[in-house]
Amino acid sequence: AIEAIAIYETKTNLARKSMSQTERQEKEVAENASNKRNWGSNHDESLSQQNKGHKVPGAHTAWPVNKKTYAGSLPPCNQCKSHHSGPCT
């Protein structure tokens, strides 16, 4: 059994050495392409089935109610919307 493995390894090594670099790259691309998931129409169908859960109504407001205002003494900067004195950096 060990001899058969050694023979197999030598054959594959010889075949790999005789193969050109482009042939090896094409083989790797083909192997990688067969391993990728299919994100075709099945993906769209599974998403539409998953999103059919319960819709819970909630209150949506445009602005936060508890927004804190600036309590410091620095003036607001019109360029960076921050509070500082002197030129904007």
Sequence and secondary structure as in RCSB ss.txt:
>XXXX:A:sequence
AIEAIAIYETKTNLARKSMSQTERQEKEVAENASNKRNWGSNHDESLSQQNKGHKVPGAHTAWPVNKKTYAGSLP
PCNQCKSHHSGPCT
>XXXX:A:secstr
 HHHHHHHHHHHHHHHHHS HHHHHHHHHHHHHHHS   SHHHHHHHHHHT S        SS TT     SSS 
B TTTSSB SSS  
